Amino acid sequence: MVTSKRLKNIGVTMYRQDGTPLTESYRDWLIESLKDPKEAAGYLTACLEDGDPDVFLLALRDVAEAFGGIAKLSKKTRLNRENLYRMLSKRGNPELYSLDKLLHALGFCLSVQVSKKAA
């Protein structure tokens, strides 16, 4: 096996003249885009349709971060901050009441639709 000893630009971050990276992180882009309520609603719906509750809770954490974070939601929902963190953790299992309060604080509501399979 022959390998080149010449250095390559694989995995190197390129920077602008002002020192900022040419690309932004995916996470930063996601959080910024989720500040738009329509984008956030579509994101939550898509994650809920995935069928995995963990995926939905992760999406809900992302939207909560975009809308100001857990501390702000704690005040708005009047739910304990530690309970919100626990509810949105990987092991979280939120009660319907708490989930409803959280969604309303974010400006969303729960709804039920006929699934495409049943139609």
N, C-alpha and C positions, 0 to 999 in steps of 0.2 A: 504494500500500500504506500502510495506516494502522497505526501501532504505538502502544501505550499507553505513556505516560511514568510510569505508576504502578508502583511496585515490587511485585513479587510474591514469595511465599514458595516459589518453585520452586528446589529444590536447596539449601535452607537446612536445616542440621541443627538440630533442636529439642533443648533441654536441660532436664533436671529442675532443681528448685531447688538441688540439691546440686552442680550442674555436670556431672553425668554425662549422656551422650547418651541419648535415649529408645530408640534402637535399638542393637544390638550389631553388630559387623562379622560378615559371613558367615564369614570365615576363623576368627575366634575361636569362633564357634558350632560350626563344623565340627570344629575341633581338640578342643574340649570334648566333643562327642558321640562322637568316635572313641576316647575313653578307655574306652568300654564295648566290651569284646572282641566282643560280638555285633554291635554297630553296625559296628565296624571290619571284621569278617569279611564282612558284607553289602556294605559299601562296596567292599572289595577284589574280591569276587566280581562285583559289577555292573560294575566297571571292567575286569575281566579279560574278561567276556563282551562288552564293547564291541568287542573284536578289535584295538584299537590298543595296541601295547606301550607307547607313550609315555603313554597315559592310565593304564595300570596302574602304571607307574613313578612318575607324579605322585601317584597314590593311595597308593602305598607310602611315598613321602616324607611325605605327610600323616599316615599312621598312625605312622610312625617319630617324627615330631614330637610326636604325641599321647602316645606311650609313653615320652617322656623325651628324645628327640633322638638325633642321630648319635653323640655322644660316649658316651652311656650304652650304645647298641647296639654300639659298637665294643668296649667292655669285655666285654659279654655274649657277642658272637659271636667275639671274638678276631680280628676282621678289622680291618685298618688303617683308621683314620678317613678318610684321604684316598681310599682305595679305595671305601669306602662312599659318600662324596660323589660320586665318579666313577660308581659303579654306578647311583646314583639320579638322575644328571643327565639332561638331555634327550638327550644323546648316549650315555647309558649302555646297555650291552649286557651285563647280568650273566650270569655262568656259572651253570648250574643248581646247582652246588654252593654258590656264594655266596648265591644266592637262597634256597635251602633253609635255609642257616644263619640268614639274616636272618629268614625267616618263623618258624622255630622259636624264635628269640630273642624275637620278638613274641608267641609263643604260638599260632602258626598252623602249618598243614602244607599241602603241595601235594597235590592229589587230581585224579583224572581221572574224568569222568562221560561218559555217552553223551549226545551233543548232541541237542537237540530235533528237529533236522533228520533225524538218523539213526534216531530211534525210530519 
